[in-house]
């Protein structure tokens, strides 16, 4: 049967289910990745499952988020993660080595493999032809234990690229154009598969920029072919033997086609406070800018920083702003040093940050109050930068560097000739900051190091047939996981301590939420469309669960957050009639009959005396997991039953 790239990979990895759009399938997962902000909890969960070693082809643990060490907490987590990796047979990328997605692309990603990562931008690896998905940490822990990962079989959208990008227009503008067309929930339930002659004009890191930020559409993942360009990239990274060709068949059929003429694209920008609020730079005009930040897992590749360095040659960052650069990896830095381009960055007055996520997650470099910040990142949610009243714009490195030079939002096409850059035929490969898995016998003797900030996992009970309590908060459309569980230098170090981090749930939306939840002994959350978009952080489900949240009732959910709610025993329900959202208010007393979750549920609003019908998209297995109290108690039970059947 003719097939798309997506169908070819999924067909080889489906363990249960069929190739039917919207039907649940269970996938074998080849690889996993974690980063330190989500990984600590994922590995605590893996320990709790009780396996002696990871069961994947390989798994990788990266340290790239919590690298700002203002006290012992992050440092303790890093020691824990290193000892866990040595104990359970996991690759460990040490602090300072680089950003997980850039590093995975350079050193680990394989065409045709399946990958899940405890970070929503894991689809970056789709740039090399890997079917890569973001997931909650518990799903990653289960995959490391050998369990399949379940998704709804997606619709496959062919994004047909024709033509070639013009000077000063880059891959970031391609994905901003996609977001301009379909916005932040237009990809839900879909894979964005790139095809067409224009694909051949894009490098692997160009492709990775596009698949990285495709996450902001809500899609399951994004993917490019594995072709001669992919082969050349892998050869240059010393990984030629891992390359396989992966192309769509000539008569492959897509559920939908989006066509983009690369010749006609121009520099784009996402306005505050959504990645989907996209216009051309020309339309927005020359607004004053206070900060420019270049980097993140979207735009920190060698190609991107070479463009920036050469555009800055002989120039100085404008006196009215400050500019920062966060390189994606040590490999990128080594090349910039070797070529002398690093010197151009230093001479121009750019603040060069660590090879880490940094400003993208509010970990340093927060803008000044009321500032305008132009960033090459993938998210500009309100307050994410660390400054509540800052206006953050998302743009390409070309737009960012032109803006840094001029002091206001600037169309880079006005800078003059496009810099000529020379990419290496062979990359400098130095894996001395990646610790390889220990042999089984040595690994078994490793002592796991736990600091005082690493708290035991909470234990959750099975669900009753009827849930009762008050509405703790009512929120609007497009609530992000940043709204629910903020990041930043103050809160991220608490990711391994659920009792402490739970004090910050919904802090920016309702500063009294924690106290309300405690006073009411838990209850319900009511929300609008696309609830839980953004980061894969499972703490946005785990911390509310710890506070006693029993169900979330909304108009629609974002994919990863929906899965995380199920994983932690919070019932995800949607209104049959969306207008019923207006019939519930904060502190209303609710009673919801969920029964065995095999059909619709009935909500009784005791305060208002109304009855509301609710529905859900739960599979029978989802219902079983929820009723057990979440995925961790469920999988422990399954593993124990399997063990007993072998004895």
N, C-alpha and C positions, 0 to 999 in steps of 0.2 A: 504494500500500500504506500502511495506517495505520502511524503510527510514533511512537516516543518522541522526545524531544529528542535523545538520544544517537544514535539511528539516523539522524535527519535530518542531523545534522552529519557523522557518519561517512560516510554515503552520498555526500555531496558532496566528501569528501576522500580516499576510498580510491583509490589508484593501482593496487594489486595486491591480489588476494584477494577473498573474498566475505563476505556477512553471515551467517557461521556461527559460533556460539558456540565459543570455544576455538581457532578457526583463525587463523593469522597473517595480518594485513593490513598493507599499507604505506600510510602516511598522508602526504599533502601537509601540510606545516607552514607556517602563515601567518606566525607570529611566534615569536621566542625572547626569553628574558630570562636574564641572568646576574647574579650578585652577586660581590663581590670575592673572597670566600673560595674560590669554585669557578671564577670567571670567568677568573682569570689563566691557569690550566691550559687551560681551554677555548679561549682565544684563541691560546695557544701551539700547540694542536692544529689550530686553524683555519689558522694560518700554515703549518703543516707540510703541510696538504692542498694548498695552492698556489693558492687562488682569489684573484682581485684585488679582489673586493667581495662582500658578503653577497648572497645570492640570495632572501632572504625578502621579504615585503611590508614588514616592518620588524623590526629587532632592537634591544633595549635593554640597555645595561650599567649596572648600579647599583653604588654603593659604600655598603654599609650594615653589613657584618659586622666587618671589620678596621679599625675607626675609632679604636681605642685604640693610639696611636702611642708606644710606649716606646723605639723606636729607628727606624732608617731603613727597615726592611723593609716595613712596611705603606705608608708614604709612597711608597716606590719603586714598589710594586705599583700604587698609584693613578695615578702618572704614566704607567706603562706602559699601564694600562687606558684612560686618556684618549687617549693617542696612538694606540693600537690602534683605538679607536672612530672617531677622526678619519680614520685611514688606510683603514678598510674600510667606511665608510658606516653607522655604528651610532649610535643615540642614546646619550648619556652623561649619567647623573644624578650630579651631583657629590656629594662627601662632605658630609653635613649636610642633604641634601635630604629624606631619609626612608628608610623601609623599603621594599624593592623591591616586595613584594606589595601594600602599601597604596598606593604610588605608581602601580603598574601599574593597579590598580583605578580610581584617580582619573583618570589621564591617558591611558591607553593601551588598556585591555581593550575588546574588541569582541564583542558577541554573535554566535555562530555561527562564530567563528574557531577555528582550532586553535593551541595554544600549547604549547611545551615550554620548561622552564626548568631550569637547573642548581641547583635547590633543590627539595626534596621538597614544599614548601608552595605551589608554583606553582598547584595547584588552587584557591587563593583566588579567582582570576579566574572560577571557575565560578559565583560569586555574581552575575555579570553576564550569565551565559549563554554563557560562553566554554568550549570543551572544552580544559581546561588540565591538563597532566601534568608531574610532576617527572621528571627524567632525569639521567643522568650528563653531565658536561661534554663528553665526546667525542661523545655523541649530539647535543648542542646544536651543537657545532662542525660536525658532518656536516649537520645541518639548515640551518645558515647557508650551507653550501656547496651547498645545493639537493637534498641526498639525502633520501629519505623516512624517516619514523620508523616502526618496526615494533612492533606490539603484538599480543597475542592478543585477538581480538574478544571483548569482555567480556559477561558476563551483566549484565542491567540490572535493578537493584533499585529499585522505586518506594518512596520513603519518603513516605508519605501523611501530611500534616499536617492536623489538624482543630482547630478551636477557636482560642483566642487566648491568648498568654502573659499571665499575671497580673502585677501590680506586683511588682518586685524579682526577677522571673524573666526570664531573657534568652536570647539565641541560644546562648550558651555552654552553657547547661543543656540545650538541644536536642541538641547534638552529644555532650555527656557522656552523655545518655540513650542515644543510638545506640551509643556505646562500651560502655555498661553492658550493652547487649543482645548485641552481636556481638564485642566485645573487639578486640584488636589485630591479629588476622589474619582476622577474619570478612568483610572486604571484598576479600580477595585474588581477583583475576580478575573483579572486579565494578565497575560504575559505580553510585554512589548518586545517583539522580535524584529530586529533591524535587518533589512534586506535591500536589494537594489544596487546599481552600479556605484552609487555614491559611497557605499560602505568601503570600497577599495581605496578611497582617498583618505581614510582615517586610520591613524596609528592605533595600537592596542591601548595606549594610555588615553588617547582621545575617546575611544570607545568606552573605556572604564569611567571616564568623567560622565558620559551619558547614562550608563547603566547605574552608576552611583546615585545620581540625582533623580533617576526614574522612580526611586522609592517615594518621592514626594507626590507622585500621582496616585499612590495607594495600590499600585500593581503588585502582583505576586512576585514578579522579578522582571528583569530586562535581560536580553541576551543578543549577542552578535555571533556571526559565523566564526568558525575556526578555519582560517584560510592561509594563504601564503604569507600574509602580513603577520598573522599569529605565529606561524612557523618561524619567521625571521626573528621575531621578538623573543621567542623561547630559546632559539639558538644563541642569541646575543646574551641571554641570561644563563647559558650553560645547561639548558634543560631540553635539548633537542629531542632526546629519547621519549619525552613525555608528550610530545605533540601528536595529535591525531586530527585528520581533516574532518570537519563537521559542517556540512552545507545543507540548505534546504533543497529538496528535489525541485526540478524545473517546473513541475505541475503541482507544487504544494499549494494547498488551499488555506487561506486565512479567514477568520471570522469577520475581520474588518481590515480596511487598509487606510493608513494615514500617509499621505505623500508629502514630502518636504523637498523643495528645490534648494539645495545648498547654495547655488549661485546667487539666489535672491535674498538670502538671510543677511541681516545686518546686526550690529551689536545690540544685545538685549539686556534688560535689567528687571529683576523682581522687586517691586515696591513693598514697603511695610504693609502689613505684618504677615504676609503669606507668600510662599514660593510660587503660588499660582497667579499672583497679581502682577502680570508681566506686561511690559511695554517696551518699545525700542528706546534706546538711549536718546535718540534724536527727538522723540516725542516728549520725553521727560524734561529735557533742557538742562541748562548749566546751573544746577543748584550747588550751594556751598557745602563742602564736605569737611568733617573734622577728623575722621580716621579712615584709613584704608588697611584692611587685613587680608593678606594673601596666603593661601594654604588650605588646610583641611583635607579630608580624604577625597574631596572632589577635585581639587586643583593644586596639588603639591608635587606633581610629577616633575621629572627632569626637563621635559619639553616646556612645561609651563614656566618654570623658574628661569630657564634660559631666555625665554622671551622677555620676562620681566627684567633680568639682569642687563640684557642688551638694549632694551628700551631706556634704561636708566643710565646707560654709559655716558659719562660726561655731564650728567645732570644731578640735581640735588632735590630731595623730597621737599615739596612746598612748605614754606614756613608756617602756613596756617593749619597744617594738619600733621599727624604723625602716622607712620606706616610700619606695619609689621609683616614678617614673613615666617611661616612655619613650614619648613621642608618636610616632605613626606617620609623620607628614610635617610639613613646614613649613606646609602649608595648614591642618592641624589646629591647630598652634601659633598661626598668625595669627588664626584665628577665636576661639580661647580668649583671646588678648590683646585683640582687638577687643571681645569681649563682657564682658570683665572677669572671666571665670571663671578665667583663669590666675592672677589675684591670689588667688583663694580657695585654690588649690593651694599657692601660696607661703606664705600666711598660716598654713595648716594645718601647715606644717613638712615637707611632702613633698620629698624629694630629686628634683629634676627633671633627668633625664638627657638625653643627646643624642637626636636623632631617628634612632635606629639600633637594631639588634637587641640589643646590649649584654648584659644579664644572662641573656637566654634561651640564649645560646651560651657562657656562662661568661666573657664579655668584660666583667669588672668586676662589682661588687656581689655577690661571693660571700658566702653566709651565714657566720655564725660557726660554729665547730666544734660539731657535735651539734645545730645549730639546726633549728627548724621554720620553713619558708618557704612562704607561700601566694602563688602566682603565677597570673597570668591567661594563662600561656603554653600551649603545646601539648604539651610533653614534660617529664617528670619522672624521666628515667632516672638511676640512681644515679651521682653524681659529675658530672653534666652542669652543675650550677650552679657548679662549681669547688671545692666542698667535699665530700669523699668521704663523710663521715658525716652530712651534712645530710638531713633528711626534707622533700621538696618535694611540696606539694599543688597541684593545678590547679583553679582556680575562675573564676567570672565576675567582672567588675569590681564588681558589686554585693556579692558575698560578700567580695571583697578589701577594699573600702573599709569595709564594716561591721566587718571584722576589724581594720583599721588603727585605727579609732576606739576599739575596745574592748579590744584587746590579746590577744584569744583568738578562735578560730574562732567566727564569729558568723553566725547566720541573719539576713540583711538585712531580712526581713519584720518583725523586732522593732525596727527603727530608727524606724518611724512612717510618715508619709505619703511616698509615692514622689515624688521630685523632678519637677517639671514643667520640661521643657527646650524650648528653641526652636531648631529646626534651620533653617539658612538656605535661602531659596528659590534663591539663587544663591551658589555657593561663590566664595571669593576665588581667582582663578586667576592664578598668577604662575609662569611656566615659565622664569624667568631662570637657574635652576640646572640646566636640562636643555640640554645642547649638542646641536644638531641635526646630522645627517650633512652632511658637506661634499660639494659637487659632485665628480664623478669626477676631473676634472682637478686640482683643488686637493688632493683626498685622496691622489692618487698621489705628491705631493711631500712628504707628511708623513713625518718621521723618527720611527721608533718608539724610545721611550726605555726602556732596560733597565738596572735597577740590579743590583748584584752578587749579590743574593739570588735572582735569576731564573736558574735553572739550565737547561741544555738538556734537552730531553725524552729519557728513556731509549729505547734501541732494543731491541726484543725480536725473537727469532728464531722461525721456524716451529716447530710442535710435532712431536715424534717420535711414532711409532705406539705406543710403550710409555713410560710415565712411571714413574720409580723414585725412591725416596727415603724419608725417615723422616717420621713424624707429628710435626709441630712443636708442636702444641697440640691439646687436645681440650676442647671447650666444651659448655655446656648449651643449653637452649631459649632462644629470644627474645634471642639475642645481637644487639646493635644496632651500627650503624656508629659510634656513640660508643665502644663497647667496642673495636672494631677500630682505629679511627683517631680518637683524642680531639680535641676542639676546645679552646677556652680561650685565654687571652691568651698563653700560652707557646708553643703549638703552631700556632695558626692562622696566624701570620705566616710559617710555613715552607711554606705550601701551594704555592708556586711553586718549591720546592726539594726534589725527591723524595729525593735521597740523605740530606738532613738529616731530613726529616719521617719517613722510614722507621724511624728510631731509636725512634719512639714507638708503633709498631704493637703493639697489645694491651698497652700499658704498664700499664693498670689491672687487667688480668686476670692477666698473667704478665710481670713486669718483666724477665725474662730472654729473652723471645721473640726480640728482635732478635739477641742473641748466639747463641741456639740456631739460628736460621735461618742466620746467617753460618757457624757451625761445621759445620752439616750441608749447606751449599751448597744451601739450599732444601729443599723437601719438600711436605708436605700439611697441610691443616687439616681436622679432623673436628668436626662440630657437630650440634646437635639440630634442633628445629622452628623455622621462621620465622627462619632465619639471615639477618642483614643488614637487619633492620627499621630504620626511622627515617630519618635524613637521606639525601639522594641523593649525598652526597660520594663521588666516584669514587676519592678517595685511599684509601678502605678496600679498593679492589681494586688500584689502581696501586702503592701502597707495598708491599703483600705481593708483588705480581708482581716488583717491583724486588729484593726479598729472596729471590726464587727459588721462591715458592709456585707449584706446578704444577697442583694441583687442590684443590677444596674439596668434601668429601664430607659430606653432611648428610641429615637427614630431610626438610626442606623449606626453600625459599628465599623471601625477600621479593622482590617484583617488580623494583624498581630495582636492587638489589644484584646480582641474577642477571644483569641486562643489563650491568652494569658489569664483572662477571667475564668475560663473553664478550668485551666490548670490549677487555679487556687480556690476553686469551689465557690466562686461568685456567679450567680445565675445571670446570664446575659439575655435580656428580654427586649423585644421591640413592640411598639404600638401597632396593632392591626390597623387602626385609624390614627394617622399622625396628629390629627386635631385634638386627640385625647391628651396630648402633652399639656394643653391649656387647662385641663381639669384636675391638675395636681400642683400643689404648691409646697414650699419648704415647710417642714414640721407637720404636714398632714400625716395622719395615722393610717397606715396601709396594712392590708392582709392579702397575701398572694397564695393561691392554691396552685402548687406546682406538681403535686402528685409524683408520678414517675417520669415526668418530663417527656412523655411520648407524644403529646399533642399541645394544643394551645393552653394557656393558663388564664385564670380569672383573677383580676385585681379588684379588691373592695376598698374604696377610699372611705374609711369610717368617718373621717372628719367632714367630708362633703356629701356623704350618702350616695355615692355613685359607684357603678360597677363598670370596669373597663376590661376589654379583651386584649390579651397580650399573646404574642407568638414568639417563635425562635427558629434558628436554623440548625439546631443541635441534631447530630446523628445519634443513633442508639448508643454508640460508644461514648460520645460526649456526655450523654445523660447519665450513663453508668459512672463515668469519672466524677461528674458533679455530685452525684448522690453519695459517692464514697468520701467526699470532702476535698477532692482535688486529685491531681495526677500523681503526686508523690505517694500518698497512701494507696492509691489504686495500683501503681506499678510495683510497689513493694509487695503487695498482695499477689499480683500476677507472677512476679519472680519467685516468690515463696512457693506458690502452687506448682510452678514449673520445676523447681528444685525437688519438691516432694514426689513429682511424677517420675523423676529420674532415679529416685532412691528405691 
